[in-house]
């Protein structure tokens, strides 16, 4: 059986990761799960991770985006481009995963990623 994609996180770019973490942690009450300095942070959004991407990790050009974990980024990218998606960033190795950025047919950005 093929592993189905799952919503891994909702990505929010931020110029200041510490400020964004404080806002969502202290203001909204989300629990910090992981933080990689000023690059990236993950907070528990109650079933979906709220991911904060600092300037170094902002792969969407400042736009919030859903991130889908898939078994094979390249194969899923090929299926989605055949279905009408456009590639914004080809698959690349990030510090924690392999990822690609696409836009759906309506122009909305989203990220595909898998473990390295």
Backbone as JSON, one array per atom type, in Angstrom:
{
  "sequence": "XXXXXXXXXXXXXXXXXXXXXXXXXXXXXXXXXXXXXXXXXXXXXXXXXXXXXXXXXXXXXXXXXXXXXXXXXXXXXXXXXXXXXXXXXXXXXXXXXXXXXXXXXXXXXXXXXXXX",
  "N": [[0.84, -1.19, 0.0], [0.52, 2.23, -0.78], [2.02, 4.97, 0.86], [0.09, 7.56, 2.1], [0.04, 11.09, 1.46], [0.45, 13.54, 4.07], [-0.75, 16.3, 5.96], [1.78, 18.04, 7.16], [2.64, 20.4, 8.37], [1.79, 23.86, 8.92], [3.22, 26.48, 7.39], [4.71, 29.43, 8.42], [6.33, 32.23, 7.41], [8.74, 34.33, 9.02], [10.38, 37.3, 10.03], [11.62, 37.48, 12.47], [12.21, 34.9, 14.37], [12.23, 34.31, 17.14], [10.48, 36.29, 18.16], [8.11, 35.55, 16.86], [7.73, 32.97, 17.92], [7.37, 33.62, 20.64], [4.97, 35.05, 20.41], [3.06, 33.1, 19.46], [3.41, 31.09, 21.38], [3.19, 32.4, 23.97], [1.06, 34.16, 23.62], [-0.99, 32.69, 22.31], [-0.83, 30.25, 23.47], [0.39, 27.94, 22.5], [2.48, 25.03, 22.49], [5.98, 24.87, 22.43], [7.7, 22.78, 20.3], [10.12, 22.34, 19.0], [13.11, 24.07, 18.23], [15.35, 25.68, 16.09], [17.44, 27.74, 16.59], [17.46, 30.95, 15.12], [16.51, 30.12, 12.73], [14.32, 28.3, 12.41], [11.28, 27.12, 13.85], [9.05, 24.93, 15.59], [5.76, 24.56, 16.62], [3.22, 23.1, 18.67], [0.19, 22.8, 17.27], [-2.13, 21.57, 18.07], [-2.57, 19.08, 16.72], [-1.79, 19.77, 14.21], [1.27, 20.99, 13.14], [2.53, 24.21, 13.76], [4.68, 25.89, 11.92], [7.47, 27.96, 12.05], [9.33, 29.87, 9.95], [12.41, 31.31, 9.67], [14.22, 34.0, 7.97], [16.34, 32.64, 6.61], [15.26, 30.14, 6.16], [12.96, 30.58, 4.74], [11.18, 29.45, 2.28], [9.1, 30.08, 0.64], [8.93, 32.69, -0.15], [7.87, 34.55, 1.63], [5.17, 33.95, 1.91], [2.49, 32.38, 3.66], [2.07, 28.82, 3.9], [0.76, 25.54, 3.31], [2.34, 22.52, 4.27], [3.17, 19.43, 3.0], [3.88, 16.16, 3.95], [5.46, 13.67, 2.19], [6.16, 10.45, 0.68], [7.99, 10.38, -1.44], [9.47, 13.03, -2.77], [10.26, 13.89, -5.4], [8.79, 12.17, -7.12], [6.14, 12.76, -6.38], [6.07, 15.47, -7.0], [6.28, 15.3, -9.8], [3.8, 14.07, -10.44], [2.04, 16.07, -9.55], [2.74, 18.31, -11.11], [1.97, 17.36, -13.57], [-0.71, 17.42, -13.13], [-1.26, 20.09, -13.13], [0.11, 21.82, -11.39], [2.64, 24.32, -10.71], [6.16, 24.59, -10.56], [7.95, 26.18, -8.07], [10.27, 26.06, -6.57], [12.66, 23.68, -7.19], [13.18, 20.26, -6.04], [15.21, 20.15, -3.14], [17.85, 19.67, -0.79], [17.27, 20.42, 2.49], [18.19, 21.56, 5.8], [16.94, 19.7, 7.42], [15.35, 18.07, 5.87], [14.21, 16.87, 2.61], [12.92, 19.04, 0.2], [10.43, 20.71, -1.78], [8.94, 23.45, -3.53], [5.79, 24.41, -4.66], [3.11, 25.76, -6.72], [-0.36, 25.6, -6.63], [-3.01, 25.05, -9.12], [-4.55, 27.35, -8.73], [-2.77, 29.2, -7.89], [-1.82, 29.17, -5.28], [0.76, 28.8, -2.89], [2.55, 25.83, -1.85], [4.28, 23.34, 0.06], [6.21, 20.45, -0.5], [7.59, 17.75, 1.31], [10.04, 15.41, 2.55], [11.63, 12.98, 4.65], [15.21, 12.93, 4.96]],
  "CA": [[0.0, 0.0, 0.0], [1.27, 3.47, -0.87], [1.84, 5.89, 1.98], [-0.62, 8.77, 1.69], [0.58, 12.36, 1.98], [-0.27, 14.08, 5.23], [-0.43, 17.68, 6.28], [2.81, 17.99, 8.18], [2.65, 21.65, 9.1], [1.44, 25.1, 8.23], [4.45, 27.25, 7.44], [4.6, 30.89, 8.51], [7.6, 32.94, 7.39], [8.86, 35.42, 10.0], [11.69, 37.94, 10.08], [12.17, 37.27, 13.81], [11.66, 33.64, 14.86], [11.99, 34.44, 18.59], [9.27, 37.09, 18.36], [6.98, 34.74, 16.42], [7.55, 31.91, 18.91], [6.77, 34.24, 21.83], [3.58, 35.39, 20.09], [2.21, 31.9, 19.41], [3.53, 30.37, 22.65], [2.68, 33.16, 25.1], [-0.24, 34.77, 23.3], [-2.01, 31.7, 21.94], [-0.7, 29.1, 24.36], [0.92, 26.75, 21.84], [3.68, 24.47, 23.1], [7.13, 24.79, 21.54], [8.17, 21.4, 20.11], [11.48, 22.31, 18.49], [13.58, 25.34, 17.69], [16.7, 25.68, 15.54], [17.87, 29.13, 16.66], [16.64, 31.91, 14.39], [16.18, 29.53, 11.43], [13.08, 27.54, 12.31], [10.68, 26.63, 15.1], [7.82, 24.17, 15.42], [4.88, 24.61, 17.78], [2.1, 22.17, 18.6], [-1.07, 23.48, 16.98], [-3.26, 20.7, 18.39], [-2.77, 18.12, 15.64], [-1.01, 20.27, 13.08], [2.39, 21.81, 13.58], [2.7, 25.57, 13.27], [6.11, 26.01, 11.65], [7.93, 29.34, 11.86], [10.56, 29.85, 9.15], [13.15, 32.56, 9.62], [14.63, 34.39, 6.62], [17.19, 31.62, 6.0], [14.44, 28.97, 5.83], [11.75, 31.01, 4.04], [11.21, 28.89, 0.92], [7.9, 30.48, -0.11], [8.96, 34.11, -0.48], [7.07, 35.33, 2.57], [3.75, 33.55, 1.92], [2.14, 31.19, 4.43], [1.82, 27.68, 3.01], [0.64, 24.19, 3.86], [3.46, 21.64, 3.93], [2.71, 18.05, 2.97], [4.92, 15.14, 4.02], [5.22, 12.62, 1.19], [7.2, 9.43, 0.67], [8.98, 10.68, -2.48], [9.22, 14.4, -3.24], [10.38, 13.99, -6.86], [7.67, 11.47, -7.78], [4.92, 13.52, -6.11], [6.19, 16.69, -7.79], [5.95, 14.95, -11.19], [2.34, 13.87, -10.53], [1.34, 17.34, -9.36], [2.94, 19.18, -12.28], [1.11, 16.8, -14.62], [-2.09, 17.8, -12.78], [-1.44, 21.54, -13.26], [0.92, 22.63, -10.46], [3.87, 24.88, -11.24], [7.27, 24.46, -9.63], [8.58, 27.42, -7.63], [11.63, 25.62, -6.21], [12.9, 22.26, -7.43], [13.59, 19.56, -4.82], [16.53, 20.48, -2.6], [18.07, 19.19, 0.58], [17.34, 21.41, 3.54], [18.93, 21.05, 6.95], [16.22, 18.64, 8.11], [14.51, 17.29, 4.97], [14.21, 17.2, 1.19], [11.7, 19.81, 0.03], [10.18, 21.43, -3.03], [7.84, 24.41, -3.39], [4.96, 24.47, -5.85], [1.87, 26.52, -6.66], [-1.48, 24.85, -7.2], [-3.54, 25.75, -10.29], [-5.11, 28.65, -8.35], [-1.66, 30.08, -7.54], [-1.47, 29.07, -3.86], [2.0, 28.04, -2.66], [2.58, 24.75, -0.88], [5.58, 22.68, 0.16], [6.3, 18.99, -0.35], [8.85, 17.4, 1.97], [10.21, 14.06, 3.05], [12.86, 12.81, 5.44], [16.41, 12.63, 4.16]],
  "C": [[0.89, 1.25, 0.0], [0.96, 4.37, 0.32], [1.18, 7.17, 1.47], [0.08, 10.01, 2.24], [-0.21, 12.79, 3.21], [0.15, 15.52, 5.43], [0.56, 17.64, 7.43], [2.86, 19.25, 9.02], [2.07, 22.76, 8.25], [2.61, 26.03, 8.48], [4.16, 28.75, 7.44], [5.99, 31.5, 8.47], [7.59, 34.08, 8.41], [10.26, 35.99, 9.95], [12.39, 37.65, 11.39], [11.51, 36.03, 14.4], [11.34, 33.72, 16.35], [10.7, 35.2, 18.87], [8.03, 36.28, 17.97], [6.69, 33.61, 17.41], [6.88, 32.49, 20.15], [5.3, 34.55, 21.59], [2.69, 34.16, 20.16], [2.26, 31.09, 20.71], [2.83, 31.13, 23.77], [1.29, 33.72, 24.83], [-1.34, 33.75, 23.05], [-1.95, 30.44, 22.8], [-0.19, 27.83, 23.7], [2.23, 26.32, 22.51], [4.79, 24.39, 22.06], [7.61, 23.34, 21.5], [9.64, 21.35, 19.77], [11.85, 23.7, 18.02], [15.04, 25.19, 17.27], [17.14, 27.14, 15.45], [16.91, 30.07, 15.96], [16.23, 31.4, 13.01], [14.75, 29.04, 11.36], [12.59, 27.18, 13.71], [9.4, 25.88, 14.76], [7.04, 24.22, 16.73], [3.71, 23.66, 17.56], [0.81, 22.95, 18.44], [-2.27, 22.59, 17.23], [-3.58, 19.73, 17.26], [-2.07, 18.52, 14.36], [0.08, 21.17, 13.64], [2.32, 23.2, 12.95], [4.2, 25.77, 13.15], [6.46, 27.47, 11.37], [9.27, 29.27, 11.13], [11.19, 31.23, 9.16], [13.6, 32.84, 8.19], [15.47, 33.33, 5.89], [16.4, 30.41, 5.53], [13.15, 29.33, 5.1], [11.82, 30.56, 2.59], [10.05, 29.37, 0.06], [7.88, 31.97, -0.46], [8.03, 34.94, 0.38], [5.6, 34.96, 2.65], [3.53, 32.35, 2.83], [1.79, 30.04, 3.47], [1.63, 26.4, 3.81], [1.85, 23.4, 3.4], [2.99, 20.2, 4.06], [3.9, 17.1, 3.0], [4.53, 14.02, 3.08], [6.37, 11.63, 1.24], [8.33, 9.78, -0.3], [8.66, 12.03, -3.09], [9.24, 14.47, -4.76], [9.19, 13.33, -7.57], [6.36, 12.23, -7.58], [4.92, 14.83, -6.9], [5.81, 16.41, -9.26], [4.44, 14.76, -11.37], [1.6, 15.2, -10.46], [1.56, 18.3, -10.53], [2.11, 18.68, -13.45], [-0.35, 17.19, -14.4], [-2.3, 19.31, -12.8], [-0.68, 22.41, -12.29], [2.12, 23.21, -11.21], [4.95, 24.81, -10.15], [7.85, 25.84, -9.35], [10.04, 27.15, -7.29], [11.71, 24.12, -6.41], [13.28, 21.58, -6.11], [15.02, 19.9, -4.43], [16.63, 19.93, -1.2], [18.17, 20.37, 1.51], [18.08, 20.82, 4.72], [18.25, 19.86, 7.64], [15.43, 17.72, 7.18], [14.83, 17.62, 3.52], [12.89, 17.92, 0.94], [11.64, 20.44, -1.36], [9.0, 22.36, -2.78], [7.11, 24.48, -4.72], [3.84, 25.49, -5.65], [0.79, 25.65, -7.28], [-2.05, 25.63, -8.38], [-4.16, 27.12, -9.98], [-4.02, 29.64, -7.92], [-1.22, 30.03, -6.08], [-0.19, 28.27, -3.67], [1.78, 26.91, -1.66], [3.92, 24.06, -0.98], [5.37, 21.17, 0.22], [7.6, 18.71, 0.37], [8.84, 15.96, 2.37], [11.5, 14.02, 3.86], [14.03, 12.53, 4.52], [16.84, 11.23, 4.38]]
}
